[in-house]
């Protein structure tokens, strides 16, 4: 429905670039020989289990672990900064950070502006609502107030159902606020990634929330995002990603297999 047959175009589009771009002084640090020695990633650290803050304020989660594993394989230092979703997008473009690592779905629209690595995680959208709600499907949300994280696939799905200008779509900077709006009754449901919703319900069994699957939601593929044309960094990330796929480290971190 939303990204039909996307995986068939992900590999060639992610691997190809129309422009060649050298890293600027604000991008990945290079050694004297020109090799990348450090990568700085941006994220939105309110999206457990992919990224969240520990009690010391450090960014932790699946994306941090995957990036660290790639860095270890490739002999590169890695750092993740909690900059926010929209800021992450703009800072990759300006070169303030090297890449985005925030459970970012690879979409045709985003591939027009950014380059992506090969997929490292397969996901799908879920609906989350109160246990007593009579909502049973995606179509049931057509005239309901729905909360989403802004500019995500959940937001796109809501817009495709209700229309881009719908006043019933409540879009927030992070998904934790979208969930809170369901809990306090400001919205009747939220749409988000399955792993995030299921993680929340597992960790908050008394929340009174339930998750609803719907066959209209296509599979999403997450990838790391870099500035368009930054082939040097893209190649490094893809090489490291392939190594941790081959040695089983990626599956160990995520608990799932991906081709």
C-alpha positions in Angstrom: 0.0 0.0 0.0 2.6 2.5 1.1 5.9 1.2 -0.2 4.9 -1.5 -2.6 7.9 -3.3 -4.1 10.2 -0.9 -2.4 12.8 -3.5 -1.5 13.3 -4.3 -5.2 14.6 -0.7 -5.7 16.4 -0.2 -2.4 19.7 -2.0 -3.2 20.4 -0.3 -6.6 19.3 3.2 -5.4 21.1 3.0 -2.1 24.3 1.8 -3.8 24.2 4.4 -6.6 24.7 8.1 -6.4 24.4 10.8 -9.1 27.1 13.1 -7.5 30.5 12.5 -6.0 31.1 14.5 -2.8 34.1 14.7 -0.6 33.6 15.0 3.1 33.7 18.6 4.3 35.4 19.7 7.5 32.2 19.2 9.4 31.7 15.7 8.1 33.4 12.4 8.9 36.9 13.1 10.2 39.6 11.9 7.8 43.2 10.9 8.5 46.1 12.3 6.5 45.7 9.5 4.0 42.1 10.5 3.4 40.5 7.5 5.2 37.6 8.1 7.5 38.6 7.8 11.2 35.4 9.0 13.0 31.7 9.0 12.2 29.2 11.3 14.0 25.6 10.2 13.8 22.5 12.1 14.8 19.3 10.5 16.2 16.0 11.0 18.0 16.6 9.2 21.3 13.0 8.6 22.3 12.4 5.5 20.2 13.1 2.4 22.3 14.4 -0.2 21.5 16.2 1.5 18.6 17.4 4.7 20.5 16.9 6.1 23.9 18.8 7.7 26.7 20.3 5.7 29.7 20.4 7.1 33.2 23.6 8.9 32.4 22.2 10.6 29.3 24.0 8.4 26.8 22.3 7.3 23.6 21.8 3.6 23.7 19.7 1.1 21.8 19.8 -1.1 18.7 21.0 1.6 16.3 23.8 2.6 18.6 24.9 -1.1 18.9 24.7 -1.7 15.2 26.8 1.4 14.4 29.3 0.5 17.1 29.7 -3.0 15.7 30.2 -1.5 12.2 32.8 0.9 13.6 34.6 -2.0 15.3 34.7 -4.0 12.1 36.0 -1.1 10.1 38.4 0.4 12.6 36.5 3.7 12.9 35.4 5.6 15.9 31.6 6.3 16.2 29.6 8.8 18.1 25.8 9.3 18.3 24.2 12.7 19.3 20.6 13.2 20.3 19.6 16.0 18.0 15.9 15.4 17.3 14.2 14.0 14.2 13.9 17.1 12.0 17.2 18.5 13.1 18.9 15.1 12.2 17.6 15.5 8.7 18.8 19.0 8.2 22.1 18.5 9.9 22.9 15.6 7.6 22.2 17.9 4.7 24.4 20.7 6.0 27.2 18.4 7.1 27.0 19.2 10.8 26.7 15.4 11.4 27.7 12.6 9.1 24.7 10.4 9.1 21.3 9.6 10.6 20.8 6.6 12.7 17.2 6.6 14.0 15.2 3.6 12.7 14.8 5.5 9.4 12.5 3.8 6.8 14.0 3.8 3.3 11.4 5.4 1.1 11.4 6.5 -2.5 10.9 10.2 -1.4 13.8 10.1 1.0 16.0 8.5 -1.7 15.6 11.7 -3.7 17.3 13.7 -1.0 19.6 11.3 0.8 21.6 8.1 0.2 20.9 5.0 2.3 22.8 2.0 3.3 21.5 -1.5 2.5 18.6 -2.4 4.9 19.6 -3.6 8.4 16.1 -4.1 9.9 12.7 -5.2 8.5 9.6 -3.7 10.2 6.0 -2.8 9.7 3.5 -0.3 11.1 1.1 -1.0 14.0 -1.9 0.8 15.4 -1.9 1.4 19.2 -5.1 2.3 21.0 -6.8 1.8 24.4 -7.9 -1.8 25.2 -11.5 -0.8 25.4 -11.5 1.0 22.0 -13.7 -0.4 19.2 -11.0 0.3 16.7 -10.1 -2.9 14.9 -8.5 -1.9 11.6 -6.6 0.9 9.8 -9.8 1.8 7.9 -11.5 2.5 11.3 -9.2 5.5 11.8 -10.6 7.4 8.8 -12.6 9.8 10.9 -10.7 9.5 14.2 -8.0 11.6 15.8 -4.7 9.9 15.2 -1.3 10.9 16.7 2.0 10.2 14.9 5.6 11.2 14.8 6.0 13.9 12.2 7.4 13.0 8.8 7.5 9.3 9.5 5.9 6.4 7.6 3.1 6.5 10.3 2.4 10.1 9.5 2.4 9.3 5.7 0.0 6.5 6.3 -2.4 8.7 8.3 -2.3 11.3 5.5 -3.0 8.7 2.8 -6.1 7.6 4.8 -7.4 11.0 5.9 -5.9 13.5 3.5 -2.8 15.7 4.0 -4.8 18.6 5.4 -6.8 16.5 7.9 -7.1 18.3 11.3 -7.6 14.9 12.9 -3.9 14.0 12.4 -1.8 15.2 15.4 1.9 15.1 14.4 4.6 15.5 17.1 8.4 15.7 17.1 8.7 12.3 18.8 6.6 9.1 19.1 6.6 9.1 22.9 4.4 12.3 22.8 2.1 10.5 20.2 1.7 7.6 22.7 1.0 10.0 25.5 -1.8 11.6 23.5 -3.5 8.2 23.3 -3.1 7.6 27.0 -4.6 10.9 27.9 -7.4 10.6 25.4 -6.4 13.5 23.1 -6.2 11.0 20.2 -8.0 7.7 19.7 -5.0 5.9 18.3 -1.4 6.3 17.2 0.5 4.7 14.2 4.1 3.7 14.6 6.7 1.0 14.1 5.9 -2.4 15.4 9.0 -2.9 17.5 8.6 0.4 19.3 4.9 -0.1 20.1 5.5 -3.7 21.3 8.4 -2.7 23.4 6.4 0.0 25.1 3.5 -2.4 25.8 5.9 -5.0 27.1 7.6 -2.6 29.5 4.2 -1.0 30.6 1.8 -3.9 31.0 -0.6 -1.8 33.0 -0.8 1.0 30.4 -4.2 -0.2 29.1 -3.0 -0.1 25.5 -3.3 -2.7 22.8 -1.6 -3.2 19.4 -3.5 -3.8 16.2 -2.0 -5.3 13.0 -3.4 -4.5 9.6 -2.7 -6.2 6.3 -2.7 -2.9 4.4 0.6 -1.9 6.1 3.5 -3.0 3.8 6.9 -4.1 5.2 9.4 -1.2 5.9 13.1 -1.4 5.7 15.4 0.6 7.9 18.7 2.0 6.8 21.4 4.5 7.9 21.1 7.8 6.0 23.9 9.9 4.7 24.2 13.1 2.6 23.4 12.6 -1.0 26.6 11.8 -2.9 28.7 10.9 0.2 29.9 7.7 -1.4 33.0 7.2 0.7 30.9 7.1 3.9 28.2 5.1 2.3 30.6 2.4 1.1 32.3 2.2 4.5 28.9 1.7 6.2 27.7 -0.9 3.7 31.0 -2.8 3.9 30.8 -2.9 7.7 27.1 -3.8 7.6 27.8 -6.7 5.3 30.5 -7.9 7.7 28.2 -7.9 10.7 25.5 -9.6 8.7 27.9 -12.3 7.6 29.4 -12.9 11.1 26.0 -13.0 12.8 26.6 -9.9 14.9 23.6 -8.0 13.3 21.2 -10.8 14.0 22.6 -11.1 17.6 21.9 -7.4 18.2 18.4 -7.2 16.6 17.1 -10.7 17.3 16.0 -11.0 13.6 17.6 -12.1 10.3 17.6 -9.9 7.2 19.0 -10.8 3.8 
